[in-house]
Amino acid sequence: MAKSLLIEWKELGCKAHIQLLWDEAPKLCQAVVDCLPLRSISWHSVISGDNIGFPLPVVCTTFENPQPRTRGNMYIYANGQLGIVPYGDFSEPGDVNTFGRIDEKDMEDVAKAGRTVAEYFRKGPGRPIFADITLVE
């Protein structure tokens, strides 16, 4: 069983290790693992604060491990089927399906990637920044 994931924003020189929360969210962790490896377009919230993410080909319509949004936790946002990591200040309330936790030593890279993707979102149409997500045994 894979214990963690690696997200890499290769063109930015950023990466993050994600500890999967198998005990708390086994079905969701398995669904995410089953779609890997994955290259996805990076996403950033527009009005709810410092949240970076990427579309995930996972359908999740029920709660498994509902937790408040927390800096450094990875969750799936079911309304958009997005894997999201809050990395700074954020304002959106409510519990979310939490399935992973970013290694604290990688939060600076996550914030750098988040700020860069947010800037691309503010500037309008342009080229995407890709996130490569793989398993780490």
Summary of the structure (lengths in Angstrom):
residues: 137
radius of gyration: 13.6
end to end distance: 7.5
largest distance: 41.1
contacts: 424
relative contact order: 0.30
helix: 23%
strand: 42%
